[in-house]
Every structure is written in C-alpha cells, then in structure tokens.
Amino acid sequence: MSDVETLNWESYPNFHNIQTDSGFTVLIGRHGDDADEQVTQLYEKCKKYFPNSTFREVEYRPEIIIQNRDKIANITTTYNCIRVRFFTESKQLQEILYEECLEDSKFFVEIPHKEISHEFKKTSITAISKTGYQFHQDETELFSFWKFSLNGAMVAEMLMNYCAHEMGECTATILLFEVIPEFRNKGLGKKIISEIECFVFKEGFVNLRLDNTQSMEFWEKLGYEIDLDEGDKDLTDLMLDDDCDDI
C-alpha cells in the first residue's frame, strides 16, 4: 500500500468502544425505492403475530417496534434497504421477513453483533472483527472494526459500516483502512482487501463501497471506481473466483 496521509481515526468509534450484544441485524437491500412502502406492508403482517407492536414515523422514515411482553426488534429503512435490528431471536419474525422480502431483494444479509476471529487460509492473515451499534454523528449506526495480524504481529486496521451516506446507499462500506507504516509496500494491503471482498460477498453483499479514498492509486489498482472521495466495486465477478472458496 502506498504512503497515505494520517487518517482521522479519532472521529470514529474504536475497537474497544463498539458494544456487542446477543442480537443481530438483518439488512435487506431493495432494487428500487420501495423500502418505506415495504416496511408499511410488513407492519400489517407483523401485527397479526405481534399485537403489541407499534408503527411510527421517525425523521421521515417508518419504524416498527416489534414486541410482545419484551422488545424483539426494530424495523426501519436506510436509503434503499430495510434494516431490522433484533434484540432477541424470533423465528416467527425471521420467517415473515423471508416470505415478504427475500424474493425481490438485491441482498439479504444477517450480521451478528459480536466479536469474531477469522483465519484467511490463502494468505495466512488472521483477523478479529468486532461488530455492534455505536452512537456517531447524531445517529446510532452498526460498525465493524477489524484488526489484521500476520505471524502474531498486527499489520492493519479497518473500520466498516453498512451505509454509504455520501452515495445514499445501504451496503458494506469501508470507512477507514490503514496498513501500519512498517508493514507498507509489502503487498499486504492488497491481500487483506482481497480477503475482505470475498468475505463481504459471501455474507451476501453485491458491492463494496469506500468512504475514504486518500490512497486513490491503491484502490484503483484493485478495480474500484473512484468518484472524488468515494469509491465502489461490483463484487458479482467473485462468483467465478475459486480463491473465495477458502474463506
């Protein structure tokens, strides 16, 4: 990875203050602009099974609070996708989401709120990711902080969320990625991003966004389309990539 300016990590959540829990989030990407309408339809379906549930508008977005005696989930929209934050597992609600949304969706991804260890076999790189909700810039967002190691030494860090605000799209988005200075110019950045692309694609996302492109040449070499300080890569070609089979 080429030399980059110092990235402003201080303005974002760090690894330690991301709060995990026993819940998970389902992100359902829509092809068109019907996410708000779809949530309204979900409420009509959900209230038959969860009669204590409520519907309201929050900052021009619909929100359903699914509950019986206890709160089960929040359903709302983020740009072109439906976001369902589960506080506790509900097979009934999950079945409703599958029945009502799966067929016509661009993607349907389940993201656990926990710390996970990863071993990328083709590069011997290991990683720890920590995913959870954190309050940031007047909104609670889902973040994933990654730490990458090689032979026991930490070589890079990455922060992701699932909303490309500048591009108005809900998808996996790299906010910050930085190889530690003493490990730069060894090809590690390229290897790590290749692993992350496969991981994100196998989760169910069809593209990966960038929210910071200070190392523009690095990202362009990896096939990202750069527009000012944002970037994007279509991941559908990874269906033909046998290297992703080891993830």
C-alpha positions in Angstrom: 0.0 0.0 0.0 1.4 3.4 -0.9 2.1 6.1 1.7 -1.1 7.9 2.9 -1.8 10.9 5.0 -2.6 10.1 8.6 -6.3 9.0 8.7 -8.6 10.6 11.2 -9.4 7.6 13.3 -10.3 9.8 16.3 -13.6 10.9 14.9 -14.9 7.3 14.6 -15.6 4.6 17.1 -12.6 2.5 18.0 -12.4 -1.3 18.6 -12.9 -1.0 22.4 -16.0 1.2 22.5 -18.0 -0.8 20.0 -20.7 -2.5 22.1 -21.6 -6.1 21.2 -24.7 -7.9 22.4 -26.7 -11.1 21.8 -28.6 -9.6 18.9 -28.1 -9.3 15.2 -29.1 -7.1 12.3 -30.8 -8.1 9.0 -30.1 -5.8 6.1 -32.4 -6.3 3.1 -31.4 -4.3 0.0 -34.1 -3.3 -2.4 -33.7 -2.9 -6.1 -35.9 0.2 -6.3 -37.1 2.9 -3.9 -39.9 0.9 -2.3 -38.2 0.3 1.1 -40.5 2.6 3.0 -43.6 1.1 1.4 -42.3 -2.4 2.2 -41.9 -1.6 5.9 -45.5 -0.4 6.0 -46.6 -3.7 4.4 -44.5 -5.6 7.0 -46.4 -3.9 9.8 -49.7 -5.1 8.5 -48.3 -8.6 8.5 -46.4 -8.4 11.8 -49.2 -7.0 13.9 -51.2 -10.2 13.4 -48.5 -12.2 15.2 -47.1 -9.4 17.5 -50.2 -7.4 18.5 -48.3 -5.2 20.9 -46.2 -3.8 18.1 -46.3 -0.2 17.1 -45.7 1.9 14.0 -44.4 5.5 13.9 -42.5 7.9 11.7 -39.1 9.0 12.8 -37.4 11.7 10.8 -39.5 10.9 7.7 -38.7 7.2 8.0 -41.1 4.5 9.1 -40.2 2.5 12.1 -41.9 -0.6 13.5 -41.2 -1.7 17.1 -41.8 -5.4 17.3 -42.7 -6.6 20.8 -44.8 -9.0 22.8 -44.1 -8.6 26.5 -40.5 -7.7 25.6 -39.0 -5.7 22.7 -38.0 -8.1 19.9 -36.8 -5.9 17.1 -36.8 -2.5 15.4 -37.6 -2.3 11.7 -36.8 0.8 9.7 -35.2 1.9 6.5 -31.8 3.3 5.4 -31.9 4.7 1.9 -32.7 1.7 -0.3 -32.7 -1.0 2.3 -34.7 -2.3 5.2 -32.8 -2.6 8.5 -34.0 -5.0 11.2 -32.3 -4.9 14.5 -33.1 -8.0 16.5 -32.7 -7.7 20.3 -33.7 -11.3 20.7 -34.2 -14.1 18.2 -37.7 -14.6 16.8 -38.2 -17.4 14.3 -41.7 -16.1 13.6 -40.3 -12.6 12.6 -37.5 -14.1 10.6 -40.0 -16.2 8.6 -42.1 -13.2 7.9 -39.0 -11.3 6.5 -38.1 -14.3 4.3 -41.6 -14.6 3.0 -42.2 -10.9 2.4 -38.8 -9.7 1.3 -36.4 -12.3 0.1 -37.6 -12.9 -3.4 -37.4 -9.3 -4.7 -34.3 -8.2 -2.8 -30.9 -7.2 -4.0 -29.3 -8.7 -1.0 -30.5 -10.3 2.3 -27.7 -10.3 4.9 -27.6 -11.3 8.6 -24.9 -9.6 10.7 -24.3 -10.8 14.3 -23.3 -8.2 17.0 -20.3 -9.9 18.4 -16.5 -10.4 18.2 -15.4 -13.0 15.7 -12.0 -14.5 14.9 -11.1 -15.1 11.2 -8.4 -17.1 9.5 -7.8 -16.4 5.9 -6.2 -19.6 4.6 -4.9 -18.4 1.3 -2.7 -15.6 2.8 -2.1 -16.8 6.4 -3.5 -13.5 7.6 -5.7 -13.6 10.7 -8.2 -11.1 11.9 -10.5 -10.1 14.7 -13.7 -8.3 13.9 -16.0 -6.6 16.4 -19.5 -5.6 15.3 -22.1 -3.6 17.2 -24.1 -0.4 17.4 -22.4 2.9 18.3 -23.7 6.4 18.5 -22.0 8.5 15.9 -22.8 11.9 14.4 -26.2 12.1 16.0 -27.3 8.6 14.9 -26.8 5.1 16.1 -25.1 3.0 13.4 -23.8 -0.5 13.0 -20.0 -0.6 12.8 -17.4 -3.4 12.3 -13.9 -2.8 13.4 -11.2 -5.2 12.1 -7.7 -5.8 13.3 -5.4 -7.9 10.9 -2.3 -9.9 12.0 0.4 -11.8 10.3 2.7 -14.2 12.3 1.4 -12.7 15.5 2.1 -9.0 14.6 -0.8 -6.6 13.9 -0.3 -5.2 10.4 -3.5 -3.3 9.6 -6.8 -1.9 10.9 -10.1 -1.3 9.2 -13.4 0.3 10.1 -16.6 -0.6 8.2 -20.2 0.3 8.5 -23.2 -0.6 6.3 -24.3 2.8 5.0 -22.6 4.8 2.3 -24.0 8.2 3.3 -22.3 10.2 0.6 -23.7 7.9 -2.1 -27.1 7.4 -0.5 -26.9 3.6 -0.4 -27.1 0.9 2.2 -24.2 -1.6 1.7 -21.0 -2.8 3.2 -18.7 0.3 3.3 -15.1 0.7 4.2 -14.7 3.9 6.2 -11.0 3.7 7.1 -8.3 1.2 6.1 -4.7 1.6 7.0 -1.7 -0.6 7.0 0.7 0.1 9.9 3.7 2.1 8.4 6.4 -0.6 9.0 4.4 -3.1 7.0 3.6 -1.0 4.0 4.8 -1.6 0.4 4.8 -5.4 1.0 1.6 -6.2 -0.8 -0.3 -6.8 2.5 -3.0 -4.2 1.8 -3.9 -5.8 -1.5 -4.1 -9.3 0.1 -6.3 -8.0 3.0 -8.8 -6.2 0.8 -9.0 -9.3 -1.5 -9.9 -11.3 1.6 -12.5 -8.8 2.8 -14.1 -8.6 -0.7 -14.6 -12.4 -0.6 -15.9 -12.2 3.0 -18.4 -9.4 2.2 -19.6 -11.2 -0.9 -20.1 -14.5 0.9 -22.1 -12.6 3.5 -24.5 -11.6 0.7 -23.5 -8.1 -0.4 -23.1 -7.5 -4.2 -20.9 -4.4 -4.0 -18.4 -2.8 -1.6 -18.2 0.9 -1.1 -15.4 3.2 0.0 -16.0 6.3 2.1 -12.3 7.4 2.1 -10.1 7.2 -0.9 -6.9 9.1 0.2 -4.9 6.2 -1.4 -6.6 6.6 -4.7 -4.0 4.8 -6.7 -4.1 1.8 -4.4 -7.9 1.4 -4.7 -7.9 1.9 -8.5 -5.4 -0.9 -8.9 -7.8 -3.1 -7.0 -10.6 -2.3 -9.5 -12.5 0.3 -7.6 -14.4 3.0 -9.5 -13.4 6.3 -7.8 -15.6 9.4 -7.8 -13.9 12.3 -5.8 -13.6 10.8 -2.3 -16.0 7.9 -2.7 -15.5 4.5 -4.4 -17.3 1.4 -5.4 -16.6 -2.1 -6.6 -19.0 -4.6 -8.1 -18.4 -8.0 -6.4 -20.5 -10.2 -8.6 -17.5 -11.4 -10.6 -16.3 -13.2 -7.4 -18.9 -15.9 -8.1 -16.3 -17.1 -10.6 -13.3 -16.7 -8.2 -12.2 -20.1 -6.8 -10.0 -18.3 -4.3 -13.1 -17.2 -2.4 -14.0 -20.8 -1.7 -11.4 -20.9 1.1 -13.0 -18.0 3.1 
